[in-house]
Amino acid sequence: CITLKYKSDQFYDVIKLGRTQLQDAVPVTMGQTFHAYYTTLKEEGQRIQREAALFYEINLGGTAVGTGINTHKKYAALAIDHLAQLSEKPMVMAADLIEATSDMGAFVAFSSSLKRTATKLSRICNDLRLMSSGPRGGFNEINLPARQPGSSIMPGKVNPVIPEAVNQIAFQIIGNDVTVTMAAEAGQLELNVMEPVITYNVLESTRLLTSGVDLLERLCVRDITVNEGQCRHWVEQSIGVVTALNNRLGYQATSQLATQALESGKSVRALVLEQQLLSGAEAESLLDPKGMIRPNVL
C-alpha cells in the first residue's frame, strides 16, 4: 500500500485518459488512479484485520459437543485466560459453546475477506496489464519493469509476467474460498467434520495473498514508470473531452460534436473553433484537461 501511495504522489500531475467500459471517457490523472488502488487495498487490509478478530472467540472447554463434559466447571475460563497470556491476544470464551463447536462462520468471513482482497488485487493487475499494453499497438501509458528475457519467439517482447502471476494467485484464493464455503455448509449437527480442509484452505489463502502482495510491490509496482507523452496524446485525441462542454453547449450539441469528431477524424477542439461555437479563449479554458479532473461547475 505504501508504494502505491508513493506512486500516486509521483504521478500526481500526469493527465491520462479515463476509460469506462474500455471506451474513451473524461481525463483523470495517473496519480488519482494509483491513489484509488492505494485506498482500496488499505481498506481491505483493515477489513481482514477486523475479520481476523473473530478468531479470538474460542470454544476451548466445550470438549466433545460443547457441553463441557469431563471438565471442571472452572476449566474453560482458566484455560482461555492462560491461552490469552501465552498468545498475547484478547481471547474470550464463546457465549454458546455448542454453537461455537459446530459453527464455522469465522472461517467463512475471514476467507471471504481474503477473496475480496484477492479480487481487487487481480483487478488492479488487469489495469496494469492494459495500461502497459503495446508498446506500439496498445495503450503504452506505463512501463512495467522487465522481469524476464522476453518472448521465446519474438525478440524484445516483454510480457507482464508479475501481474499475470498475481492474477493466478487470486484465482487460487477465489477457488479456496469456494471450498471453505462448501465445507462450512457441509457440517451436520453438533460438529463440523470438514474443519481440516477449511483450515488448510484458509492458511493457504493467507500465505498466497501475503506472497502475492509482496511480489507485486517488490517486482512490479516499485519500478513502474509513466509515459507522459503518450498519456497526453490519448487525451488530446479523445472524443470524451466533449463532456466538458455539456454545461456550455448542451448535451445534444456536444453529442453531435462527438459524432462529427469520430467521423471526420478531427479533434473536438478543432471542430468547436471551426464552427465558431466558442471563442478561442473559451475553448482553451473549457477543454483544458487540468480543469476536468475535479468539480468545475460554478
Stockholm file with secondary structure:
# STOCKHOLM 1.0

chainA/1-298         CITLKYKSDQFYDVIKLGRTQLQDAVPVTMGQTFHAYYTTLKEEGQRIQREAALFYEINLGGTAVGTGINTHKKYAALAIDHLAQLSEKPMVMAADLIEATSDMGAFVAFSSSLKRTATKLSRICNDLRLMSSGPRGGFNEINLPARQPGSSIMPGKVNPVIPEAVNQIAFQIIGNDVTVTMAAEAGQLELNVMEPVITYNVLESTRLLTSGVDLLERLCVRDITVNEGQCRHWVEQSIGVVTALNNRLGYQATSQLATQALESGKSVRALVLEQQLLSGAEAESLLDPKGMIRPNVL
#=GR chainA/1-298 SS CHHHHHHHHHTTTCEEEEEETTEEEEEEEHHHHHHHHHHHHHHHHHHHHHHHGGGGEECTTCTTTSSCTTSCTTHHHHHHHHHHHHHTSCCEECSCHHHHHHCCHHHHHHHHHHHHHHHHHHHHHHHHHHHTCCSSSSCCCEECCCCSSCCSSSTTCCCCHHHHHHHHHHHHHHHHHHHHHHHHHTCBTTBCTTHHHHHHHHHHHHHHHHHHHHHHHHHTGGGCEECHHHHHHHHHHCSGGGGGGHHHHCHHHHHHHHHHHHHHCCCHHHHHHHTTSSCHHHHHHHTCGGGGSSCCCC
#=GC SS_cons         CHHHHHHHHHTTTCEEEEEETTEEEEEEEHHHHHHHHHHHHHHHHHHHHHHHGGGGEECTTCTTTSSCTTSCTTHHHHHHHHHHHHHTSCCEECSCHHHHHHCCHHHHHHHHHHHHHHHHHHHHHHHHHHHTCCSSSSCCCEECCCCSSCCSSSTTCCCCHHHHHHHHHHHHHHHHHHHHHHHHHTCBTTBCTTHHHHHHHHHHHHHHHHHHHHHHHHHTGGGCEECHHHHHHHHHHCSGGGGGGHHHHCHHHHHHHHHHHHHHCCCHHHHHHHTTSSCHHHHHHHTCGGGGSSCCCC
//
